[in-house]
Amino acid sequence: MRSSSVFLVGAAVFGQSSAHYMFGRLILDNKWTNTWEYVRQISPGSGIIGDPISLLQPNIEPKSTDIVCGRNATLAWNKPKTASIVAGSRVGFGAGEAKLDGTMDRARVYHPGYLSAWLSKSPTDDLNAYKGDGDWFKILSVTGRTEQSIDFADPYFKPYGDALKRKWGAFYVDSWNFTIPATTPPGKYLLRIEHIFPNTQDSQFYPNCAHVDILPPSSTPAAVGIPGPLVKIPGVYVRGQPDVYFDKYNLDLDIDKWVPPKPEVWKG
């Protein structure tokens, strides 16, 4: 297949040499929304002003507030829309809309590594003002390959995945779908996507946040759950912890036995 099922975020035009990415497009009802329509816009990093590649620079400091929703996205200065999502339904992020040097149909997750999704309930209905400094819980964890992973046996993708990279499930995908747990308490939330490209010194963090209003199921109301474990971001990672800082090209790494960083996924 030529595109993965649905999820990563939208990117501006950039060259393949950048090897970076972001998650700027929310996917609702299997339709890709516009870049930053529902997602907090991030600011460029260092580099040439107006150069889209500077927008794609990763975050490497686990103590920075930029790790919450991306660079300079502690507050939603672009005032994105809020998507209404029924608990128990599917949602996704898309990784981009631009072609790369005429070779690919979308921007992609160019690095191997760990993919996760999170929720944090806002204490106020004004999501634009919520800094994400409340409690977070994890609702998705992607390590090894799944049905949404790229089929590198496809001649179209075969040149892009070596044996070490392609064992990571989210490597080279342009999107990913996941389910909001059916018993998620109703309310306004930041829905956060994060991809980590592990390194021994400076692991790269690629987070983005969408604004969502989670509604209870309409037909058969589910019991309201108690999400957990709860963590703070930043604070969930510390520099040097072995499940975040390691050699991603380690030949002895068994992805099927690898345990991702805590917290565990709350399934509702």
DAURQUI-V868950 format. One record per residue. RES is the residue in one small letter. NEAR is the number of other ideal C-beta (glycine too) atoms within 10 Angstrom. Layout:
res=RES near=NEAR
res=RES near=NEAR
This chain:
res=m near=10
res=r near=12
res=s near=15
res=s near=27
res=s near=19
res=v near=22
res=f near=30
res=l near=31
res=v near=33
res=g near=26
res=a near=27
res=a near=17
res=v near=12
res=f near=22
res=g near=11
res=q near=15
res=s near=10
res=s near=18
res=a near=15
res=h near=21
res=y near=24
res=m near=30
res=f near=33
res=g near=31
res=r near=30
res=l near=31
res=i near=24
res=l near=20
res=d near=10
res=n near=10
res=k near=10
res=w near=22
res=t near=21
res=n near=14
res=t near=21
res=w near=21
res=e near=18
res=y near=23
res=v near=32
res=r near=28
res=q near=20
res=i near=24
res=s near=12
res=p near=18
res=g near=17
res=s near=6
res=g near=13
res=i near=9
res=i near=6
res=g near=8
res=d near=14
res=p near=16
res=i near=18
res=s near=18
res=l near=22
res=l near=23
res=q near=18
res=p near=22
res=n near=21
res=i near=16
res=e near=12
res=p near=20
res=k near=11
res=s near=13
res=t near=17
res=d near=21
res=i near=23
res=v near=25
res=c near=28
res=g near=27
res=r near=21
res=n near=15
res=a near=23
res=t near=18
res=l near=14
res=a near=22
res=w near=12
res=n near=13
res=k near=13
res=p near=22
res=k near=16
res=t near=17
res=a near=19
res=s near=10
res=i near=21
res=v near=17
res=a near=21
res=g near=18
res=s near=14
res=r near=17
res=v near=24
res=g near=26
res=f near=31
res=g near=29
res=a near=30
res=g near=29
res=e near=19
res=a near=16
res=k near=13
res=l near=19
res=d near=9
res=g near=6
res=t near=10
res=m near=19
res=d near=14
res=r near=22
res=a near=29
res=r near=26
res=v near=28
res=y near=19
res=h near=22
res=p near=24
res=g near=24
res=y near=23
res=l near=26
res=s near=22
res=a near=23
res=w near=25
res=l near=23
res=s near=25
res=k near=18
res=s near=20
res=p near=12
res=t near=9
res=d near=11
res=d near=10
res=l near=22
res=n near=15
res=a near=11
res=y near=23
res=k near=15
res=g near=24
res=d near=15
res=g near=15
res=d near=14
res=w near=24
res=f near=21
res=k near=24
res=i near=21
res=l near=21
res=s near=16
res=v near=22
res=t near=19
res=g near=14
res=r near=18
res=t near=13
res=e near=8
res=q near=19
res=s near=21
res=i near=25
res=d near=15
res=f near=19
res=a near=8
res=d near=10
res=p near=7
res=y near=14
res=f near=17
res=k near=12
res=p near=9
res=y near=17
res=g near=19
res=d near=12
res=a near=8
res=l near=15
res=k near=17
res=r near=19
res=k near=19
res=w near=28
res=g near=23
res=a near=28
res=f near=25
res=y near=21
res=v near=26
res=d near=26
res=s near=25
res=w near=30
res=n near=16
res=f near=22
res=t near=16
res=i near=23
res=p near=21
res=a near=18
res=t near=18
res=t near=26
res=p near=16
res=p near=14
res=g near=14
res=k near=17
res=y near=26
res=l near=25
res=l near=24
res=r near=26
res=i near=27
res=e near=25
res=h near=30
res=i near=25
res=f near=23
res=p near=22
res=n near=17
res=t near=11
res=q near=8
res=d near=13
res=s near=23
res=q near=17
res=f near=22
res=y near=26
res=p near=27
res=n near=27
res=c near=28
res=a near=31
res=h near=23
res=v near=24
res=d near=15
res=i near=23
res=l near=16
res=p near=16
res=p near=14
res=s near=7
res=s near=5
res=t near=8
res=p near=10
res=a near=14
res=a near=8
res=v near=13
res=g near=15
res=i near=11
res=p near=21
res=g near=12
res=p near=13
res=l near=14
res=v near=17
res=k near=13
res=i near=22
res=p near=18
res=g near=12
res=v near=18
res=y near=20
res=v near=11
res=r near=13
res=g near=11
res=q near=14
res=p near=8
res=d near=14
res=v near=20
res=y near=18
res=f near=15
res=d near=11
res=k near=18
res=y near=12
res=n near=11
res=l near=7
res=d near=5
res=l near=16
res=d near=9
res=i near=14
res=d near=8
res=k near=8
res=w near=14
res=v near=8
res=p near=17
res=p near=16
res=k near=12
res=p near=17
res=e near=12
res=v near=16
res=w near=20
res=k near=12
res=g near=20
